Amino acid sequence: MSEDRHDIALEVTGFSFWFGDKRVLEDISFQIRHGEYVSIIGPNGAGKTTLLKCLNGIYRGGQGVIRWFGRMLEEYPQKELAQRISYVPQADGRLPPFSVEEFVLLGRYPYLSPFTTIQPEDRQAARQAIEATQVADLANRLLETLSGGERQKVFLAAALAQGAEVLLLDEPTTFLDYRHQAEIRRLLQRLNRAGRTILTVTHDVNTAALDSQRILALQEGRKVFDGTPEQLMQPEILRKIYAAELILVRHPSTAQPVVVPQAPMSAEAGQPSSAKGG
């Protein structure tokens, strides 16, 4: 193995996956280096969440190769894999009857056996994760009493308590208000700067472009783009991915192109109610 390959956290080669007779991923290949922040985008039904669950071993099988840290995914015992990779799923409304502190401590499961109890180092790891995600004031609250943004930070805290070097996140800011979206995004940036590798699925093209170092795009189960935000945010590239005309303007702080909503069409003129651009 060459020196360059030591920099690779994840390597996917020719991977395809089926649900029954339906192929949902086809011939996917890409690499992610240690410390990268990569987003996966694409329209609904493109296979983004399926790919994430295949990478984590939640969905087993498929055809092709998935390697984590140079080792085949299927060679990892589940607990050993969980010590290196944390997964934060989409919020689905189902909440266990735990306090925040209890839930974050569950993140230490890869280090426990049926014959061991919570150790001081496990509590220390949970405390550090709670402090890193700024939810210490919520430690005694039940999960069901938290807002969506607070819960998302707690889920991240549990992932951090695992001590894993890679975070896989499925729509981490969906359904959150602007304040909590900003808090989660800042937290992920801090974690990435501290050395964690981040791979996130998002429907928000702007967040992907502003936060990521690299972006993958899927369409109908195929990889149709792999490049930088600057390469992605071009009308012809976005048209290919989303089969729609998107309007781009320069972000006032970064000058990065971002997508803005289409103006409502005038019923009388059949034209946008405002044609003003910039």
PLY file of the C-alpha trace (Angstrom):
ply
format ascii 1.0
element vertex 278
property float x
property float y
property float z
element edge 277
property int vertex1
property int vertex2
end_header
0.00 0.00 0.00
1.40 3.39 -1.01
1.77 6.33 1.33
-1.06 8.13 -0.41
-3.46 5.30 0.44
-2.79 5.84 4.13
-4.58 9.18 3.73
-7.77 7.47 2.56
-10.48 6.90 5.17
-13.09 5.46 2.80
-12.79 3.81 -0.58
-15.86 2.74 -2.57
-15.32 0.89 -5.86
-18.01 -0.19 -8.33
-20.69 -0.49 -5.65
-24.28 -1.37 -6.58
-27.20 -2.22 -4.30
-30.69 -3.66 -4.76
-33.92 -3.75 -2.78
-35.38 -6.97 -4.16
-35.42 -6.58 -7.93
-35.02 -2.80 -7.83
-31.50 -1.46 -8.23
-31.15 1.72 -6.14
-27.37 2.27 -6.46
-25.36 1.55 -9.58
-21.57 1.37 -9.99
-20.69 4.00 -7.36
-16.99 4.77 -6.91
-15.30 7.47 -4.82
-12.74 8.05 -2.07
-12.75 10.22 1.04
-9.53 11.29 2.73
-8.96 11.64 6.45
-10.19 15.03 7.66
-12.34 15.80 4.61
-15.81 17.33 4.84
-17.90 15.82 2.04
-21.61 16.30 1.28
-23.85 14.02 -0.77
-26.64 15.81 -2.63
-29.25 14.91 -5.24
-33.00 14.85 -5.87
-35.46 12.75 -3.87
-35.06 9.06 -4.57
-31.48 9.43 -5.79
-30.17 6.85 -3.27
-28.38 9.21 -0.85
-29.64 7.70 2.42
-29.32 4.17 1.03
-25.67 4.82 0.23
-25.00 6.14 3.73
-26.60 3.07 5.30
-24.58 0.77 3.05
-21.38 2.52 4.08
-22.27 1.99 7.74
-23.25 -1.65 7.33
-26.90 -1.05 8.24
-27.80 -2.36 4.79
-25.77 -5.47 4.04
-24.97 -7.01 0.70
-24.70 -5.34 -2.66
-22.00 -5.74 -5.26
-18.63 -4.03 -5.30
-16.16 -2.95 -2.65
-16.43 -0.73 0.44
-13.21 -0.27 2.41
-12.83 1.68 5.64
-9.23 2.52 6.56
-7.97 0.02 4.00
-10.06 -2.86 5.34
-13.16 -4.43 3.81
-16.39 -3.33 5.51
-17.58 -6.92 6.02
-14.39 -7.77 7.94
-15.30 -5.42 10.80
-17.18 -6.68 13.85
-19.99 -4.20 14.52
-18.52 -2.85 17.75
-15.09 -2.33 16.23
-16.66 -0.45 13.31
-18.65 1.69 15.76
-15.43 2.70 17.53
-14.27 4.31 14.27
-17.52 5.45 12.60
-20.48 7.24 14.19
-23.84 7.47 12.42
-26.51 10.11 13.07
-29.74 9.11 11.27
-32.59 11.32 10.10
-34.92 12.42 12.87
-38.01 10.19 12.70
-39.92 11.29 15.79
-39.27 8.13 17.81
-37.52 8.93 21.08
-36.35 6.53 23.79
-37.45 7.39 27.36
-34.00 8.61 28.45
-32.52 11.77 29.82
-29.91 13.57 27.75
-27.08 12.29 29.94
-28.34 8.70 29.77
-28.74 8.88 25.99
-25.25 10.28 25.44
-23.81 7.52 27.65
-25.39 5.02 25.25
-22.81 6.21 22.75
-20.23 4.27 24.75
-21.79 0.91 23.82
-18.88 -0.09 21.49
-16.60 -0.22 24.52
-18.89 -2.20 26.82
-19.79 -5.86 27.11
-22.74 -7.56 28.82
-20.45 -8.18 31.79
-19.12 -4.64 32.27
-20.64 -1.49 33.70
-20.16 2.17 32.88
-16.58 3.13 33.77
-15.20 6.55 34.78
-13.64 6.96 31.34
-17.07 6.41 29.75
-18.62 9.13 31.89
-15.73 11.44 31.08
-16.20 10.85 27.34
-19.92 11.57 27.67
-19.26 14.77 29.64
-16.76 15.97 27.05
-19.26 15.29 24.26
-22.00 17.12 26.14
-19.73 20.12 26.64
-18.54 20.09 23.01
-22.13 20.23 21.77
-23.14 22.81 24.39
-26.02 20.81 25.87
-24.77 20.64 29.47
-27.78 22.65 30.65
-30.05 19.95 29.21
-28.30 16.97 30.82
-31.20 16.05 33.14
-33.98 16.75 30.63
-35.88 13.93 28.92
-35.36 13.72 25.17
-39.09 14.08 24.54
-39.08 17.54 26.16
-36.44 18.97 23.82
-36.89 21.02 20.68
-35.78 19.61 17.33
-32.57 21.62 17.38
-31.75 20.58 20.93
-32.37 16.92 20.12
-30.11 17.10 17.06
-27.27 18.43 19.19
-27.85 15.62 21.70
-27.73 13.02 18.91
-24.42 14.53 17.82
-23.19 14.39 21.41
-23.96 10.65 21.54
-22.07 10.19 18.27
-19.09 12.08 19.68
-19.15 10.00 22.85
-18.37 6.98 20.66
-14.94 8.51 20.09
-15.16 7.75 16.36
-12.99 9.59 13.88
-15.65 9.62 11.14
-19.16 11.10 11.38
-21.87 9.96 8.96
-24.87 12.27 9.11
-28.22 11.97 7.34
-29.91 15.36 6.91
-28.53 16.84 10.16
-30.30 20.22 9.77
-33.63 19.16 8.22
-36.72 20.59 9.97
-34.60 22.93 12.11
-35.14 26.68 12.35
-32.42 29.07 11.17
-30.83 29.47 14.60
-30.46 25.74 15.22
-29.32 25.11 11.64
-26.54 27.65 12.17
-25.55 26.09 15.51
-25.33 22.58 14.02
-23.36 23.84 11.02
-20.88 25.69 13.25
-20.50 22.59 15.42
-19.74 20.39 12.42
-17.18 22.90 11.18
-15.46 22.88 14.58
-15.38 19.09 14.64
-13.95 19.00 11.13
-11.25 21.54 11.97
-10.36 19.37 14.98
-9.65 16.48 12.61
-12.88 14.51 12.25
-13.88 13.26 8.83
-17.46 14.22 7.99
-19.74 12.72 5.36
-23.24 14.19 5.33
-26.35 13.74 3.21
-28.30 16.93 2.60
-31.09 18.27 0.40
-29.74 21.79 0.93
-27.43 22.61 -1.96
-26.44 25.94 -0.41
-25.36 24.35 2.87
-23.35 21.75 0.94
-21.66 24.47 -1.14
-20.88 26.73 1.81
-19.72 24.07 4.30
-18.11 21.24 2.34
-14.70 20.80 0.83
-16.09 18.36 -1.71
-19.53 17.36 -2.97
-20.88 14.16 -4.50
-24.17 14.19 -6.40
-26.38 11.20 -7.07
-29.17 10.92 -9.61
-31.27 7.77 -9.96
-28.67 5.80 -8.03
-25.70 6.89 -10.12
-22.90 9.28 -9.25
-23.20 12.22 -11.63
-20.83 14.71 -9.97
-17.75 14.65 -7.74
-15.94 17.93 -7.22
-15.57 21.19 -5.34
-18.39 23.58 -4.44
-17.07 26.03 -7.03
-17.31 23.36 -9.73
-20.81 22.34 -8.61
-22.44 25.77 -8.46
-22.75 26.26 -12.21
-26.17 26.46 -13.92
-25.43 23.66 -16.38
-24.13 21.30 -13.64
-27.13 21.89 -11.36
-29.49 21.52 -14.33
-28.01 18.10 -15.03
-28.43 16.98 -11.42
-31.90 18.38 -10.67
-33.46 18.63 -14.16
-34.49 22.20 -13.31
-33.35 25.74 -13.99
-31.92 27.19 -10.79
-31.08 30.85 -10.18
-27.64 31.58 -8.73
-26.40 34.73 -7.04
-23.17 35.53 -5.17
-23.24 35.16 -1.41
-22.60 38.61 0.09
-19.97 37.34 2.55
-18.11 34.65 0.65
-18.91 35.39 -3.01
-19.73 31.69 -3.32
-22.64 31.20 -5.77
-25.82 30.11 -3.97
-29.28 29.15 -5.17
-32.18 31.57 -4.61
-35.88 30.68 -4.95
-37.74 31.31 -8.16
-40.05 34.31 -7.95
-43.80 33.51 -8.16
-45.17 33.64 -11.69
-47.62 36.39 -12.50
-50.97 34.88 -13.49
-51.63 37.74 -15.90
-48.30 38.09 -17.68
-46.97 34.59 -17.22
-43.72 36.16 -16.01
-42.00 36.30 -12.61
-43.51 39.02 -10.41
-40.06 40.60 -10.22
-37.35 40.26 -12.86
-34.76 42.14 -10.83
-31.47 40.30 -10.62
-27.94 40.80 -9.44
0 1
1 2
2 3
3 4
4 5
5 6
6 7
7 8
8 9
9 10
10 11
11 12
12 13
13 14
14 15
15 16
16 17
17 18
18 19
19 20
20 21
21 22
22 23
23 24
24 25
25 26
26 27
27 28
28 29
29 30
30 31
31 32
32 33
33 34
34 35
35 36
36 37
37 38
38 39
39 40
40 41
41 42
42 43
43 44
44 45
45 46
46 47
47 48
48 49
49 50
50 51
51 52
52 53
53 54
54 55
55 56
56 57
57 58
58 59
59 60
60 61
61 62
62 63
63 64
64 65
65 66
66 67
67 68
68 69
69 70
70 71
71 72
72 73
73 74
74 75
75 76
76 77
77 78
78 79
79 80
80 81
81 82
82 83
83 84
84 85
85 86
86 87
87 88
88 89
89 90
90 91
91 92
92 93
93 94
94 95
95 96
96 97
97 98
98 99
99 100
100 101
101 102
102 103
103 104
104 105
105 106
106 107
107 108
108 109
109 110
110 111
111 112
112 113
113 114
114 115
115 116
116 117
117 118
118 119
119 120
120 121
121 122
122 123
123 124
124 125
125 126
126 127
127 128
128 129
129 130
130 131
131 132
132 133
133 134
134 135
135 136
136 137
137 138
138 139
139 140
140 141
141 142
142 143
143 144
144 145
145 146
146 147
147 148
148 149
149 150
150 151
151 152
152 153
153 154
154 155
155 156
156 157
157 158
158 159
159 160
160 161
161 162
162 163
163 164
164 165
165 166
166 167
167 168
168 169
169 170
170 171
171 172
172 173
173 174
174 175
175 176
176 177
177 178
178 179
179 180
180 181
181 182
182 183
183 184
184 185
185 186
186 187
187 188
188 189
189 190
190 191
191 192
192 193
193 194
194 195
195 196
196 197
197 198
198 199
199 200
200 201
201 202
202 203
203 204
204 205
205 206
206 207
207 208
208 209
209 210
210 211
211 212
212 213
213 214
214 215
215 216
216 217
217 218
218 219
219 220
220 221
221 222
222 223
223 224
224 225
225 226
226 227
227 228
228 229
229 230
230 231
231 232
232 233
233 234
234 235
235 236
236 237
237 238
238 239
239 240
240 241
241 242
242 243
243 244
244 245
245 246
246 247
247 248
248 249
249 250
250 251
251 252
252 253
253 254
254 255
255 256
256 257
257 258
258 259
259 260
260 261
261 262
262 263
263 264
264 265
265 266
266 267
267 268
268 269
269 270
270 271
271 272
272 273
273 274
274 275
275 276
276 277
